[in-house]
């Protein structure tokens, strides 16, 4: 794939040089910023008449947009939950010598540059513009959303006339007239209730319809001329749902007029009460501390984040920039501090997929947060699912299941299913397995024995009850089968015995039996509580065992591979290489009928099982199955490349592993799918980190012992990454000759590297 030339390579920055009107919406995604509680696309502060996709979002604030389908089916959810485009507080309209400033209408735009500083956590934009009357001005905007003060963001916006004295009018505003681009019925999602203005402060109090989240959007402005503060009363204009503060200044050539704008949201997601007083004090405190103080605070916060999560690659700046960009966006999206929040596939960077939670979290993001933020963040992700267990039971009940069977939703905001494509909603049931697997992975990684008896076992029981009822007994095969499903490969719908679905169901039942026995023996009080609450019986545990021991796994003895589903060999098995280039991607060029009859795989399906359950299969089995299925994969899911990279590394297919890693990590930066304007692929970025740690680092945990089997790409001279384990940071350093380990904290760690047992002592470099 060719690199997008307007972005420059840098180990710690994303840099765009030159103004590209056709790439504005793409850059709005790429330069997005967030702090885990809110996020925004990199929209211009000033008015722009060109194509733009304006978006600001608050974590946890959503609206149940009514479902829109052509053919309603029993069991469909009534709504599709959507993260809401929230009132815009960044707006600063400009007039220069009575001309409205708009980059789309300037005579010239020179030295245009955007920089996303990954190391320090801020976004910078600067340029020189020539207006229609030949006035030349320099403009610079620096912006960040505070990682230390979750409710606020800061903007420092500078204007410098370069060739003449200018009358500059600045109109700083809050605008509540916003809507979602992905609205099903063009309904209003917000009700704006009160407005307040006090000096240079203004706020708009709003409430979401149906979900009744209360949000106070605010701004507080300061003005400077060459860094000297200007104290003037603004001209205030309140029009419908917009509050404007306008200031006018006469500015000499080469003098700099600056506005420092503090803005953000105080919401009922974080606070029990919302009032203007609280908001005013919060923003005034920020302005009193000053932009530079808060920016330094931001840099310190990001320094701590990078201490725990940085990946260093020597010899390949493309890979280095990419993985740090991925880590940066993952940290902007979710901080791990709040069990009410989760990760949407687009984070705060766009509206596709509605901003809801998918199985992506457990399968592709969970390992990153566990390894870089520690057990609390991972435990909060698990608690998110535990807190939604009752809703998962309701979801299953709507589809005809009983006795506390739980089907976790494909897409959710509050635990209810809100996805309404039948082949996904009803059939892509493997998602249940990923949630159980995350519990297993957490307990195995942390050795935390408390989570399963307190919370996890109830989830496992609900999931196992679902599998028990979802299987059918085939008299012909004399085995249990699972009919009418869609596996991770969404290019096959309504198939029988998808191998991955059957295998993860089998694994879930066995794991649940093991944990029931463990809690019964070691946590008797918890077991009695759970037994009473769930009505768990020996009869159903024995039933789980019977199914586990007799579930059908399709296999082809001729090729010695597992079959992705019963009818897979009935297809004409032709390599992806035989698809004409002008027909790729097939999801944009082929009918759905043609896709369903083809052998082509959207993303790892059967191979997803080889990734999750690597110790259940030999290397030779992996090799045969990888070489059979990988040539049939079109990789038209953002989640595909990372898993293939990990498995290719394990098989010593270094060049293939490296290329898959680049595809995963630079998917958005190089816009491989020509869709980055819709937002970033946040959950895929978790997969890119896994390709580093589990692929090239060869990291795995078996019997609660870490092991590493490094496979360094030939282009790299060295690689290092960090793993947060039991409160200590283990730094893994790999070069062409050796692998070394460094450990913080006060406890040693036993691990295995390339088959050799090693005891790593704190603050010692161990080879």
C-alpha positions in Angstrom: 0.0 0.0 0.0 1.2 3.5 -0.8 1.7 5.9 2.1 -0.5 9.0 2.1 2.1 11.6 1.1 0.6 14.6 2.8 1.4 13.0 6.2 5.0 13.2 7.3 6.9 10.5 9.2 8.0 11.3 12.8 8.5 9.0 15.8 6.3 11.2 18.1 4.1 13.3 15.9 1.5 13.1 13.2 2.3 16.0 10.8 0.3 17.3 7.9 1.8 19.9 5.7 -0.1 21.9 3.1 -3.8 22.7 3.0 -5.8 20.0 1.2 -9.5 20.9 1.1 -10.4 17.4 -0.1 -8.7 15.8 2.9 -10.3 18.1 5.6 -12.8 15.5 6.9 -10.1 12.8 6.9 -7.7 15.0 8.9 -10.6 15.8 11.3 -10.5 12.1 12.2 -6.8 11.6 12.2 -6.1 14.6 14.5 -8.9 13.8 16.9 -8.3 14.4 20.6 -9.9 13.0 23.8 -9.4 12.3 27.4 -11.5 9.2 28.1 -14.6 11.2 29.1 -15.0 13.4 26.1 -13.5 13.7 22.6 -13.8 15.7 19.5 -12.8 15.6 15.9 -10.2 18.1 14.8 -12.6 20.6 13.4 -11.5 24.2 12.7 -12.5 26.6 15.5 -13.4 29.2 12.9 -16.2 28.9 10.3 -15.4 26.7 7.3 -17.7 26.5 4.2 -15.9 23.5 2.7 -16.8 19.9 3.5 -16.5 19.1 7.2 -17.9 16.6 9.7 -18.3 18.4 13.0 -18.3 16.2 16.0 -17.9 16.4 19.8 -18.9 13.5 22.1 -19.3 12.8 25.8 -18.5 9.3 27.0 -21.7 7.5 28.3 -24.1 10.0 26.8 -26.3 8.3 24.2 -29.7 8.3 22.6 -31.9 5.3 21.7 -32.5 6.2 18.0 -35.6 4.3 16.8 -34.7 1.3 14.7 -35.2 1.6 10.9 -35.4 -1.6 9.0 -37.3 -2.7 5.9 -38.6 -5.9 7.4 -39.2 -6.2 11.1 -38.5 -9.6 12.8 -39.5 -10.7 16.2 -36.6 -10.2 18.5 -35.3 -7.1 16.8 -34.3 -4.3 19.2 -36.5 -1.3 19.2 -33.6 1.1 19.0 -30.0 1.6 17.9 -28.2 3.4 20.7 -25.9 6.3 19.5 -23.3 8.4 21.2 -24.5 11.9 20.7 -22.9 14.8 18.8 -22.9 17.3 21.7 -23.0 21.1 21.8 -20.0 22.7 20.2 -17.9 24.8 22.5 -14.8 25.3 20.4 -16.3 27.8 18.0 -14.4 31.1 17.4 -15.7 33.0 14.3 -13.4 35.7 13.0 -13.8 38.9 11.1 -10.7 40.7 9.8 -11.3 44.2 8.4 -15.0 43.4 8.1 -14.3 40.2 6.1 -15.5 36.9 7.5 -12.5 34.6 7.8 -13.0 31.2 6.1 -10.1 29.1 4.8 -12.2 27.9 2.0 -12.5 31.5 0.6 -9.0 32.9 1.1 -6.9 34.0 -1.8 -3.9 32.0 -0.6 -3.1 29.6 2.2 0.5 29.1 2.9 2.7 27.2 5.4 -0.4 25.3 6.6 0.5 22.7 9.1 -1.2 20.4 11.6 0.7 18.5 14.3 -0.7 16.0 16.7 1.9 15.7 19.5 1.6 12.2 20.8 4.2 12.5 23.5 2.7 15.6 25.1 -1.0 15.2 24.2 -1.9 18.3 22.3 -3.0 19.3 18.7 -1.5 22.3 16.9 -2.6 24.0 13.7 -0.9 27.0 12.0 -0.9 28.8 8.7 -0.6 32.1 6.9 -3.6 33.3 4.9 -4.1 36.1 2.4 -7.6 37.5 2.4 -9.4 39.0 -0.6 -8.3 42.6 0.3 -4.7 41.2 0.4 -4.5 41.3 4.2 -2.0 38.7 5.3 -2.4 37.1 8.7 -0.7 34.3 10.7 -3.0 32.1 12.8 -2.0 29.4 15.3 -4.3 27.3 17.4 -3.2 24.9 20.1 -5.7 22.7 21.7 -6.0 19.8 24.2 -8.5 18.0 26.3 -7.1 17.7 29.8 -6.2 14.2 31.1 -5.9 15.7 34.6 -9.2 17.6 34.7 -11.6 15.5 32.8 -14.3 18.1 32.3 -12.2 20.7 30.5 -10.5 21.4 27.3 -8.3 24.4 26.5 -7.7 26.4 23.3 -5.0 29.0 22.7 -5.8 30.8 19.4 -3.4 33.4 18.1 -3.9 35.9 15.2 -1.1 38.1 14.0 -1.5 40.6 11.1 1.6 40.5 9.0 1.3 43.4 6.5 -1.2 46.0 7.9 -3.1 47.1 10.9 -6.3 45.1 11.3 -9.6 45.4 13.0 -10.2 41.9 14.4 -13.6 40.8 15.7 -13.7 37.5 17.6 -17.0 35.8 18.2 -16.5 33.0 20.7 -19.6 30.8 21.1 -21.4 27.7 22.3 -23.7 26.2 19.8 -26.4 23.7 20.8 -27.9 23.3 17.3 -26.1 20.0 16.6 -27.2 16.7 15.1 -25.9 13.3 14.4 -25.0 12.5 10.8 -26.1 8.9 11.4 -29.6 9.8 12.7 -32.2 7.3 11.5 -35.2 9.6 11.5 -33.6 13.1 11.8 -35.1 13.4 15.3 -33.9 16.0 17.8 -31.7 14.3 20.5 -31.3 17.3 22.8 -33.6 19.6 24.7 -31.8 22.8 25.7 -33.2 24.2 29.0 -31.2 27.1 30.4 -28.6 29.6 29.3 -26.2 31.6 31.6 -23.7 34.3 30.9 -21.5 36.0 33.5 -18.6 38.2 32.4 -16.5 36.2 30.0 -18.3 33.0 31.1 -21.2 31.3 29.3 -23.0 28.0 29.7 -25.8 26.1 28.1 -27.7 23.5 30.2 -29.2 20.7 28.2 -30.9 17.3 28.6 -31.0 14.3 26.2 -34.4 13.2 25.2 -35.5 9.7 26.3 -32.3 9.0 28.3 -32.4 12.2 30.4 -28.7 12.8 30.7 -28.0 16.4 31.9 -25.1 18.2 30.4 -23.8 21.7 31.0 -21.7 23.0 28.1 -19.5 25.9 29.0 -16.9 28.4 27.8 -14.8 30.9 29.6 -12.6 33.3 27.6 -9.5 35.4 28.2 -7.9 37.8 25.7 -4.2 38.9 25.4 -2.3 41.4 23.2 1.3 40.3 23.0 0.7 38.2 26.2 -0.7 41.2 28.1 -4.2 40.4 29.4 -7.0 42.5 28.0 -10.0 43.2 30.2 -13.1 44.0 28.3 -16.7 43.2 28.6 -18.0 41.2 25.7 -21.0 42.0 23.5 -23.4 39.2 24.3 -25.8 37.6 21.9 -28.2 34.8 22.7 -30.1 33.3 19.8 -32.1 30.2 20.2 -29.6 27.6 21.3 -26.4 29.6 20.7 -24.6 31.9 23.1 -22.0 34.3 21.6 -19.5 36.6 23.2 -18.0 39.1 20.7 -14.9 41.2 21.2 -13.3 43.8 18.8 -9.7 44.9 18.8 -7.5 47.0 16.6 -4.2 45.2 16.2 -1.0 46.6 14.7 1.0 44.7 12.2 3.2 42.0 13.8 1.3 42.3 17.1 -0.4 39.1 18.3 -4.0 38.9 19.5 -4.8 35.8 21.5 -7.9 34.2 22.9 -7.5 31.5 25.6 -10.7 29.6 25.7 -11.6 27.1 28.4 -14.5 24.9 27.5 -16.0 21.5 28.1 -18.9 19.6 29.7 -20.1 18.9 33.2 -22.5 16.0 32.9 -24.7 13.7 35.0 -22.5 10.8 33.9 -19.9 12.1 36.4 -21.9 14.3 38.8 -25.1 13.8 40.8 -26.0 17.5 40.3 -25.4 20.0 37.5 -25.4 23.7 38.1 -23.9 26.9 36.6 -22.0 27.7 39.8 -20.0 24.5 39.8 -19.2 25.0 36.1 -18.2 28.6 36.6 -15.8 27.8 39.4 -14.2 24.9 37.5 -13.5 27.0 34.4 -12.4 30.1 36.4 -9.9 27.9 38.3 -8.5 26.7 35.0 -8.1 30.2 33.6 -6.5 31.4 36.8 -3.9 28.7 36.6 -3.3 29.6 32.9 -3.0 27.8 29.6 0.7 27.1 30.0 0.3 25.6 33.5 -2.5 23.3 32.3 -0.5 22.3 29.2 2.5 21.4 31.4 0.1 19.4 33.6 -1.1 17.7 30.4 2.5 16.9 29.4 3.1 15.3 32.9 0.0 13.2 32.6 1.1 11.9 29.2 4.6 11.2 30.5 3.1 8.9 33.1 1.0 7.2 30.5 4.0 6.6 28.2 6.1 5.3 31.1 3.6 2.4 31.3 2.8 1.8 27.7 5.4 3.0 25.3 6.7 0.8 22.5 10.1 1.6 21.0 11.1 0.3 17.5 14.5 1.1 16.1 15.1 0.9 12.3 11.6 1.6 11.1 10.1 5.0 11.6 6.8 4.0 9.8 6.2 1.3 12.4 7.3 3.5 15.3 5.0 6.3 14.4 2.1 3.9 13.8 2.2 2.0 17.1 2.6 5.2 19.1 -0.3 6.7 17.3 -2.4 3.6 18.1 -1.4 3.7 21.8 -2.2 7.4 22.0 -5.7 6.9 20.5 -6.4 4.0 22.8 -5.5 6.0 25.9 -7.6 9.0 24.6 -10.6 6.7 24.3 -10.6 4.8 27.5 -8.7 5.5 30.8 -10.0 2.5 32.8 -11.2 4.6 35.7 -15.0 4.1 35.3 -16.9 0.8 35.1 -19.8 2.5 33.4 -17.7 3.3 30.3 -16.4 1.1 27.5 -14.8 1.4 24.1 -16.6 2.1 20.8 -15.0 0.9 17.5 -14.7 4.6 16.5 -14.1 6.0 20.0 -14.8 9.8 19.9 -13.7 10.2 16.3 -16.9 9.5 14.4 -20.4 8.2 14.5 -20.2 4.9 12.5 -21.3 1.9 14.6 -23.1 4.3 16.9 -20.3 4.5 19.4 -21.6 1.3 21.2 -19.6 -1.5 22.7 -18.9 -4.6 20.6 -17.1 -7.9 21.3 -14.1 -6.0 19.9 -13.5 -4.8 23.5 -12.9 -8.3 25.0 -11.2 -9.8 21.9 -8.9 -6.9 20.8 -8.7 -4.2 23.5 -8.8 -6.0 26.8 -5.1 -7.3 26.6 -3.8 -3.8 26.0 -5.6 -2.1 28.9 -4.7 -5.0 31.2 -1.0 -4.9 30.3 -0.6 -1.1 30.2 -3.0 0.2 32.8 -3.1 -2.7 35.3 -5.8 -4.9 36.8 -8.2 -2.0 37.8 -8.8 -0.9 34.3 -9.3 -4.5 33.1 -11.5 -5.3 36.1 -13.7 -2.3 35.3 -14.1 -3.6 31.7 -15.2 -7.0 33.2 -17.5 -5.2 35.7 -19.2 -3.4 32.8 -20.3 -6.8 31.5 -21.2 -8.1 35.0 -23.4 -5.0 35.6 -25.2 -5.8 32.3 -25.8 -9.4 33.1 -29.5 -8.9 33.8 -29.9 -7.2 30.5 -28.0 -10.1 28.8 -30.6 -12.5 30.3 -33.4 -10.2 29.0 -31.8 -10.2 25.6 -31.8 -14.0 25.5 -35.3 -14.2 26.9 -36.6 -12.1 23.9 -35.1 -14.7 21.6 -36.9 -17.6 23.4 -34.2 -18.7 25.9 -35.0 -19.3 29.6 -33.7 -20.2 33.0 -31.2 -17.3 33.2 -29.5 -18.0 29.9 -27.6 -14.9 28.9 -26.8 -13.6 25.4 -24.6 -10.5 25.5 -25.5 -8.0 22.8 -23.5 -7.5 19.7 -23.8 -3.8 20.2 -24.8 -2.0 23.3 -24.7 1.2 25.4 -26.7 0.0 28.5 -26.7 -3.8 28.1 -29.6 -4.0 25.7 -29.0 -5.3 22.2 -29.3 -2.5 19.7 -28.1 -4.1 16.5 -30.8 -5.0 14.0 -29.3 -6.9 11.1 -30.7 -10.4 11.6 -27.6 -12.3 10.6 -25.7 -10.4 13.3 -28.3 -9.8 16.0 -29.5 -13.4 16.1 -26.7 -15.4 14.6 -23.3 -13.9 15.6 -23.5 -15.5 19.0 -19.8 -16.2 19.3 -19.6 -12.8 21.0 -20.7 -14.6 24.2 -17.5 -16.6 24.1 -15.2 -13.5 24.0 -16.7 -12.2 27.2 -16.1 -15.5 29.0 -12.6 -15.6 27.5 -11.8 -12.1 29.0 -12.6 -13.4 32.4 -10.2 -16.4 31.9 -7.5 -14.1 30.5 -7.8 -11.6 33.4 -7.6 -14.3 36.1 -4.7 -16.0 34.3 -2.8 -12.8 33.8 -3.3 -11.2 37.2 -3.7 -14.3 39.4 -6.6 -12.3 41.0 -8.6 -15.1 42.7 -11.3 -12.7 43.9 -13.1 -11.7 40.7 -14.7 -15.0 39.7 -16.3 -15.9 43.0 -17.5 -12.3 43.5 -18.7 -11.6 39.9 -17.4 -13.7 37.1 -19.0 -17.0 37.9 -22.5 -15.6 37.6 -21.6 -14.4 34.1 -20.1 -17.8 33.2 -23.3 -19.6 34.4 -25.5 -17.3 32.2 -23.3 -17.8 29.2 -23.2 -21.6 29.7 -26.9 -21.8 30.0 -27.2 -20.1 26.7 -24.9 -22.6 25.0 -26.7 -25.4 26.6 -30.0 -24.3 25.1 -28.5 -23.1 21.7 -27.1 -26.5 20.8 -29.1 -29.2 19.0 -28.5 -32.9 19.1 -27.9 -34.5 15.8 -29.0 -38.2 15.7 -27.1 -38.6 12.4 -23.8 -37.4 13.9 -24.6 -38.6 17.4 -23.2 -35.3 18.6 -24.3 -31.8 19.6 -24.3 -29.2 16.8 -25.0 -25.5 16.5 -27.1 -24.5 13.6 -27.9 -21.2 11.8 -25.0 -19.0 12.9 -22.6 -16.3 11.6 -19.0 -16.6 12.7 -16.5 -13.8 12.8 -16.5 -14.1 9.0 -19.6 -12.1 8.3 -19.3 -13.1 4.6 -21.0 -16.4 5.6 -24.5 -16.1 7.1 -26.8 -18.7 8.5 -24.3 -21.6 8.3 -24.2 -24.7 10.4 -21.4 -25.7 12.7 -19.2 -22.7 12.4 -16.0 -24.2 13.8 -15.0 -21.2 15.9 -18.5 -20.8 17.4 -18.7 -24.5 18.3 -15.2 -24.5 19.7 -15.6 -21.5 21.9 -19.0 -22.9 23.1 -17.2 -26.1 24.0 -14.5 -24.2 25.8 -16.9 -22.0 27.7 -18.8 -25.0 29.1 -15.7 -26.7 30.3 -14.2 -23.5 31.8 -17.5 -22.9 33.6 -17.5 -26.4 35.0 -13.9 -25.9 36.3 -14.8 -22.6 37.9 -18.0 -23.9 39.5 -15.9 -26.7 41.1 -13.2 -24.2 42.2 -15.7 -21.8 43.8 -17.6 -24.6 45.5 -14.4 -25.9 47.1 -12.6 -22.7 48.0 -15.2 -20.0 48.3 -18.1 -21.7 50.0 -19.9 -18.6 51.1 -19.8 -17.1 47.6 -20.9 -20.4 46.1 -24.0 -20.6 48.3 -24.9 -17.1 47.4 -24.5 -17.7 43.7 -26.3 -21.1 43.9 -29.3 -19.4 45.7 -29.3 -16.4 43.3 -29.0 -18.5 40.1 -30.7 -21.8 41.0 -27.6 -23.6 39.7 -28.1 -27.4 39.8 -26.0 -30.5 39.5 -28.3 -31.7 36.7 -27.3 -28.7 34.4 -23.6 -28.9 35.3 -23.7 -32.6 34.2 -25.6 -31.5 31.0 -22.8 -29.0 30.3 -20.2 -31.7 30.6 -22.2 -34.0 28.3 -22.3 -31.2 25.6 -18.7 -30.3 26.1 -17.5 -33.8 25.6 -19.7 -34.4 22.5 -19.8 -31.2 20.5 -19.2 -31.5 16.8 -16.1 -29.9 15.3 -16.1 -30.1 11.4 -12.9 -31.5 10.0 -11.5 -32.3 6.6 -9.3 -35.4 6.7 -8.0 -34.9 3.1 -6.5 -31.5 3.8 -6.1 -32.2 7.5 -7.7 -28.9 8.5 -10.7 -28.0 10.5 -13.6 -26.8 8.4 -14.8 -23.3 8.9 -18.4 -24.6 8.6 -20.1 -27.7 7.3 -20.5 -26.5 3.7 -17.2 -24.8 3.2 -15.8 -27.4 0.9 -18.8 -27.1 -1.4 -17.5 -23.7 -2.4 -15.1 -23.0 -5.3 -11.9 -22.5 -3.3 -10.0 -19.9 -5.3 -7.3 -17.7 -3.8 -7.9 -14.0 -3.2 -5.1 -13.3 -5.7 -7.6 -14.4 -8.4 -10.0 -11.6 -7.7 -9.5 -8.7 -10.2 -8.1 -5.6 -8.6 -11.0 -3.5 -9.9 -13.4 -5.8 -7.9 -11.7 -5.1 -4.6 -12.9 -4.6 -2.0 -15.6 -7.1 -2.7 -18.0 -5.6 -0.2 -18.2 -2.5 -2.4 -18.2 -4.3 -5.8 -20.1 -7.6 -5.4 -23.7 -8.4 -4.6 -24.3 -9.9 -1.2 -25.5 -13.1 -3.0 -22.2 -13.4 -4.7 -20.2 -12.8 -1.5 -22.2 -15.4 0.4 -21.5 -18.1 -2.2 -17.8 -17.2 -2.4 -15.1 -18.8 -0.3 -13.8 -15.4 0.8 -13.3 -14.6 4.4 -13.8 -11.1 5.8 -11.5 -11.6 8.8 -9.9 -14.3 10.9 -12.7 -16.8 11.7 -11.4 -20.3 12.4 -8.0 -18.7 13.0 -9.5 -16.6 15.7 -9.8 -19.9 17.7 -6.2 -20.7 17.0 -5.3 -17.3 18.4 -7.4 -17.7 21.6 -6.6 -21.3 22.3 -3.1 -21.7 21.0 -2.1 -24.3 23.5 -4.9 -26.6 22.3 -3.2 -27.2 19.0 0.2 -28.1 17.6 2.4 -25.8 15.6 1.8 -28.2 12.6 -2.0 -27.9 13.0 -1.7 -24.1 13.0 0.5 -24.2 9.9 -1.9 -26.3 7.9 -4.9 -24.3 8.9 -3.2 -20.9 8.4 -1.9 -21.9 5.0 -5.3 -23.2 4.0 -7.4 -20.2 5.1 -5.1 -17.1 4.9 -5.1 -17.2 1.1 -8.9 -16.9 1.2 -9.0 -13.9 3.5 -9.8 -10.5 1.9 -9.1 -8.7 5.2 -12.1 -6.4 4.7 -12.5 -6.0 8.5 -10.2 -3.7 10.4 -9.8 -6.5 13.0 -8.2 -9.0 10.5 -4.6 -8.0 9.9 -3.5 -8.0 13.6 -4.6 -11.5 14.3 -3.0 -12.8 11.1 0.2 -11.0 12.0 0.3 -12.7 15.4 -0.2 -16.2 13.9 2.3 -15.5 11.1 4.9 -14.5 13.7 4.4 -17.8 15.5 4.9 -19.6 12.3 8.2 -17.7 11.5 6.6 -16.1 8.5 8.3 -12.8 9.4 7.7 -10.9 6.2 4.0 -11.7 6.2 3.7 -10.9 9.9 5.4 -7.5 9.4 3.2 -6.6 6.4 0.1 -7.5 8.4 1.3 -5.4 11.3 1.8 -2.4 9.1 -1.7 -2.9 7.6 -3.2 -3.0 11.1 -1.2 -0.2 12.7 -1.3 2.2 9.7 -4.8 1.4 8.6 -6.0 5.0 9.4 -2.8 6.9 8.9 -2.5 5.6 5.3 -6.2 5.3 4.9 -6.0 1.9 3.2 -9.8 1.5 3.0 -10.5 5.1 1.9 -12.9 5.7 4.8 -10.9 7.4 7.5 -13.2 10.5 7.2 -15.8 8.4 9.1 -13.6 8.1 12.1 -10.6 6.0 13.3 -10.6 2.2 13.9 -9.9 2.4 17.7 -10.5 -1.3 18.6 -8.3 -2.4 15.7 -5.5 -0.4 17.3 -5.7 -2.8 20.3 -5.0 -5.5 17.8 -1.9 -3.7 16.5 -0.5 -3.6 20.1 -1.2 -7.3 20.4 0.8 -7.9 17.2 3.7 -6.2 18.9 3.5 -8.0 22.3 2.1 -11.4 21.4 3.4 -11.6 17.8 6.9 -10.1 17.6 7.4 -10.4 21.4 5.9 -13.9 21.5 4.3 -13.1 24.9 1.9 -15.6 26.3 0.7 -16.7 29.7 0.4 -20.4 30.6 -0.3 -21.7 34.0 0.0 -18.1 35.2 3.7 -17.9 34.0 4.8 -15.4 31.4 6.8 -16.6 28.5 8.3 -14.8 25.6 9.5 -16.2 22.2 10.6 -13.1 20.3 10.4 -13.0 16.5 11.9 -9.6 15.4 11.1 -8.4 11.9 14.2 -8.3 9.7 13.9 -4.5 9.2 14.0 -3.7 12.9 17.2 -3.5 14.9 15.4 -3.6 18.2 12.0 -3.6 19.9 11.0 -2.9 23.5 7.5 -2.9 25.1 6.1 -2.8 28.6 3.9 -5.0 30.6 2.2 -4.0 33.8 2.2 -7.1 36.0 1.2 -7.2 39.6 1.9 -3.5 40.1 5.4 -3.7 38.5 6.4 -2.7 35.0 8.3 -5.3 33.1 10.2 -3.9 30.1 11.0 -6.4 27.4 14.0 -5.4 25.2 14.6 -7.4 22.0 17.5 -7.1 19.6 19.1 -9.3 16.9 21.3 -11.0 19.5 19.4 -11.2 22.7 16.3 -10.4 24.8 16.7 -8.6 28.1 14.2 -7.7 30.9 14.0 -4.8 33.3 11.6 -4.7 36.3 10.4 -1.9 38.5 8.8 -2.5 42.0 10.0 -4.7 44.8 9.0 -8.2 43.7 10.8 -10.6 41.4 9.1 -12.4 38.5 9.7 -15.9 37.2 9.3 -16.2 33.4 10.4 -18.2 30.4 12.3 -16.7 27.4 12.8 -18.9 24.3 12.4 -22.0 26.5 14.8 -20.8 29.2 13.6 -20.2 32.8 14.6 -16.8 34.1 14.1 -15.0 37.5 13.9 -11.3 36.9 14.9 -9.1 39.9 13.7 -5.5 40.3 16.1 -2.9 38.9 18.4 -5.4 37.4 19.0 -6.0 33.7 18.4 -9.7 33.1 19.3 -11.6 29.9 
